[in-house]
C-alpha cells in the first residue's frame, strides 16, 4: 500500500479524533444501546435502532482513522525548501481579479479549504507542484480556467 503524506498538525488532529471516538463516543453509544435494550421490544425501538446506526458509523470511522494513521508518512515542511511541493504554504494572486490567496498544500485527510489547507490532489495543488516564485500557472477548475501568479513559497 502507498504511504499517505501528512503534516504533523494533520496527523495530530486525526490522532485526537481517534482518541475521542475510542474514549468518549464509543463508551457513550454502548451505554445508549444498553439503555435502549432495557425498554423492551427491540423490533419497534427507535432509540435502539438509532444508537446501533450511530455505533456503526463510529466503528467505521475508527477503522478508517486507524488505517490512515497506519499508512501515514509524516512530513515536516520546515525541513523543505525550493519549488512548490507537499507542505508548502503558497501565496498566489489571481491574475484576473488581483485577489490574493494563501494555501498550504496538505494530504487529503487533513484538507480544509475554509482553513486554507489545500488537498494535494486538487487541480490547483497539482498545477502548483514544481513551480517557483514568480511563475504563472493555469488551472482548470470546475468554474473555468484560472490564472495565478506565485508570489511566495514558504515552508513552516
HELIX and SHEET records of a PDB file:
HELIX    1   1 UNK A    8  UNK A   20  1                                  13    
HELIX    2   2 UNK A   21  UNK A   25  3                                   5    
HELIX    3   3 UNK A   26  UNK A   37  1                                  12    
HELIX    4   4 UNK A   42  UNK A   44  5                                   3    
HELIX    5   5 UNK A   46  UNK A   71  1                                  26    
HELIX    6   6 UNK A   77  UNK A   79  5                                   3    
HELIX    7   7 UNK A  113  UNK A  115  5                                   3    
HELIX    8   8 UNK A  123  UNK A  128  1                                   6    
SHEET    1   A 2 UNK A   4  UNK A   6  0                                        
SHEET    2   A 2 UNK A  72  UNK A  74  1                                        
SHEET    1   B 5 UNK A 117  UNK A 119  0                                        
SHEET    2   B 5 UNK A 100  UNK A 106  1                                        
SHEET    3   B 5 UNK A  89  UNK A  94 -1                                        
SHEET    4   B 5 UNK A 144  UNK A 154 -1                                        
SHEET    5   B 5 UNK A 136  UNK A 141 -1                                        
END                                                                             
